Amino acid sequence: MSFKNFPMVRMVVYGRGCFAQTADILAPHRKKDKPFIFLVDDFFKDKSALTNRIPLTGDDEIIFASTVYEPKTTQVDGLANTLKEKYGEVSGVIGIGGGSMLDLAKAVALMMTNTGSSADYQGWDLVKVPGAYHVGIPTLSGTGAEVSRTTVLTGPERKLGMNSDYTPFDQIILDPDLIKNAPKNQRFYTGMDCYIHCVESLTGTYLNAFSRAYGEKANELCEEIFLHKNDWDDDSDEKLMMASYLGGMSIAYSQVGVAHALSYGLSFLLGTKHGIGNCIVFDHLAEFYPEGVRNFKAMVEKHGIDIPKGICANLSDADFEKMIDVALFLAPLWENALGKNWRDTITRKKLREMYEKM
């Protein structure tokens, strides 16, 4: 029997105001005449309250990147190639934003030292060279991107992560002040990503004591803040940031399941963002996760969230076939959800019927 020997984020700082320590944290990793590159969600482009606090020195550079769409391999390659042409190498790459921006930072850091296109590394354990030093600073919580060993990218053929031992951040800075006042809908969608991580991990065939310990606590925190609390406060921000971390750790030693497999198809074809896509899919998965979906629907109602419907109404047969191809490629997710004989249940006809409900 083979057991996973997986890496974790090496350094973690947590607490309100800890973002102020960023300069001190980065200083030991600065290479002479090599800049730090801060990849920042362009949501903050005109928000000096954050950008003025980014500790720039010398040739350090802020690059604002759009998260209208989730990271694409072409975007990753373009950024990495530009940086290599301009600087040769960098001291490090720091991602500041939600899950998409953290994934983008991880991917760019990997491509600073690996040849070819990031599309060449979409899969499991294809990255063989450590990337540039990279740091994650989340401004939304829920995706678990700050601790995961993957960076989810949409490539020319599929949506699939660069899953490797070199993907996790070297350092994360978890400051609950940075997620305060996040837009309500976005906070909910990313929070549900965390909740769905927990449901899929805790009900999966890959479940073990390690993933259960993290998943149960993350699930408890999600239910507390989204189901049982009446008002959102500073305590909610702190607990959601912790739930995201723990939920990400839970799936690190297990796997996600049906919702994520199907949402990858939506994202690849329609550009549906990950958190929203998971919610659209999970809303229809009572067959697989009855208790989880029941609680999810209660959370949606409590917070007054509108889950998009009918997004697949006008798709062609070719569109459905492409989404099905993307979903079926994610065999580990289906195996975790349904066991080694998952193909007996998950046929192309079954997937078509499921997508038609969305």
Order of alpha helices (4+ residues) and beta strands (2+ residues): beta-alpha-beta-alpha-beta-alpha-beta-alpha-beta-beta-beta-beta-beta-alpha-alpha-alpha-alpha-alpha-alpha-alpha-alpha-alpha
